[in-house]
Amino acid sequence: MFEADFSVVPRHIAFIMDGNGRWAKARGQERVQGHFAGTQAVIKVVKHAFERGVKYVTLYAFSTENWKRPAAEIDALMSLLVRFLQEHENLFLDNKIRLETIGDLSALPEQVRAGIADLKEKTADFEERTVVVALNYSSRNEILNAAKNYAAAVAAGTESSGTPDWPTFSKYLYTEAIPDPDLIVRTSGELRLSNFLLVQAAYAELYFTRVLWPDFDERELDAALIFYASRERRFGKISEQIQKKTDL
């Protein structure tokens, strides 16, 4: 009988949580019910990821494009976020999980921002596990904002006016203190990144599944981790095996 080996896991796994609306529609429910079911999947996936040894989990929760959705759905999403922070605070505290966010939080309702700030403060000293929530996030906006701030730093004399290297420029991204994702998982069968961590994903492995996010559970996560372990990560280099054949 095949026994999976989970000795090789990504340090950082990021999720594009897609399919909540379709999950609800298939059951004759309102879209908000799909989003609620999606929050339950988040709990299962986060817990299991950390049990498997993952250190960072990033969740693409709300993009800048999501503001185009009906106002009632946006209000429901924001209410769900507040409820999630309140009801699952102990998940973070008991398991020593630090909460981080990426994106422009200034456009979010004050209640949401207050809840995030409170939990961030309570978990700030935790170092072993981190959940990163992408809220009002756009990778293109992030890059433009980083370029603007880097140019301002050069003008102010705090950065060199010479050609920048990646470590220097990356300090101006939202993810300054967060390692790049090793694995990006997208559910629901869509095959695109949708403006998510575009530069940070430069060497990430990409895993796509038709499973809708509310149905993505521990077993589905294990399948993604098995896929990751099967990959040969060369980061643009020729593998030793290929190199040896070339040298013959």
Secondary structure, 3 states (H helix, E strand, C coil): CCCCCCCCCCCEEEEECCCHHHHHHHCCCCHHHHHHHHHHHHHHHHHHHHHCCCCEEEEEEEEHHHHHCCHHHHHHHHHHHHHHHHHCHHHHHHCCEEEEEECCHHHCCHHHHHHHHHHHHHHCCCCCEEEEEEEEECHHHHHHHHHHHHHHHHHHCCCCCCCCCHHHHHCCCCCCCCCCCCEEEECCCCCCCCCCCCCCCCCCEEEECCCCHHHCCHHHHHHHHHHHHHCCCCCCCCCHHHHHHHHC
